[in-house]
Amino acid sequence: MGMAKFTYLSEEVLKGFDNYKYSSVDTSPISKYVTHPFWNWVVEFYPRWIAPNLLTLTGFLQLVANFFLLTYYDCSFYAASKDHPESPPVPNWVWLVCGLNMFISHTLDGTDGKQARRTKTSSPLGELFDHGLDSWVTLFMPVAMYSVYGRGESGVNVFRVFLITVGVQFCFMLSHWEKYITNVLFLPWGYDLSQLGLTFIYLLTSMGGHDMWKFKVPIVDMFMSEVFEIICYVGFFGLTMPFTLWNIYESYKNKTGKMLSLWEAMRPVIATISLFSLMIIWAKYSSCDIIELYPRLFYLTTGTVFSNITCRLIIAQMSNTRCEVFHWMLIPLCCIVAVVILMAPGNLEIYILWCYALIVISAHVHFGCGVVREMCEHFKINALTIKHAD
């Protein structure tokens, strides 16, 4: 009963949601000329009784399905490597399923807000539900993509891919940190570009299999997997971070944002940077090379803690309340890293990682369900169905 009555949202936060108004800017040419016209056409086929949050959840579960499907066929990311015959290649039909799931998920994620406006059911819950699940998707998308080229003779090692997932997650956090300071969500150009690109890659792989990516790109003399890695960093440092910093600078220059002090503005990024720093230290100083043994679990654990931290940032940003500096999930992580560095526990780390993963995943799901329930009660709405007027 104690767990059932546990509340996550204070009265101050709920009152802040009452005054919330969504504000965003989308300057992406792909969004303007391709995806939004397509989504405007698609949404007209939806029955009006379908709740927008149901579209959001369905799209999210499709990407989770991709993650588990590839976990089954390529648990250790060796399926693309000919040096590991014990891991057969991922069947081509799996890539077709992944491509279709990716495309449909992107479409559902792009039309949920349009369905909300169409059915007059827009609410702060819808935005929080959407962006909260997106924060977890930042893990599932790059990790699923890793199976296309994997690790091995022409792939990329698991630690370098971990840094890619960290980059994706950090850029996602930056967008909401930017909104926390400026009051405006500047949608990154990489959103549509990355999802359409992944869909295209999955569909190509369904026709040619892993081997079609085992080539070196002329001039740069690098494997395609390494070129893709560089493209990711170009996206991070070229398409996302500079624009975020510029928009924040403009908000201070024009006095259009919250005009927070340096400390208050930096509060939201401390927990995220602490998480990534601690996980990188764990990976580098592990006495059993834990990220090599259980890369998927290591990625999933990091992504889950990140999602929980980011969801709390989104709540603070939407409710115009003060974002917390530290996060309780980092306390056991600090202890784990200390044990790894000071005691070198060896294979005991495997059990430690499993325990920590189960704890944070359970806590995150409980947090998500609790927040949705509390907001539904506050706004007197249903999460996954449209409540008809009496």
Salt bridges, closest charged atoms under 4 A:
ASP18 OD1 - HIS378 NE2 2.79
ASP26 OD2 - HIS36 NE2 3.63
GLU86 OE2 - HIS84 ND1 2.87
GLU127 OE2 - HIS131 ND1 3.74
GLU127 OE2 - LYS179 NZ 2.78
GLU153 OE2 - LYS214 NZ 3.37
ASP192 OD1 - HIS106 NE2 2.86
ASP221 OD1 - LYS216 NZ 3.94
GLU229 OE1 - ARG160 NH2 2.57
GLU264 OE2 - ARG322 NH2 2.54
GLU292 OE1 - ARG151 NH1 2.65
GLU374 OE2 - ARG373 NH2 3.98
GLU377 OE2 - ARG373 NH1 3.65
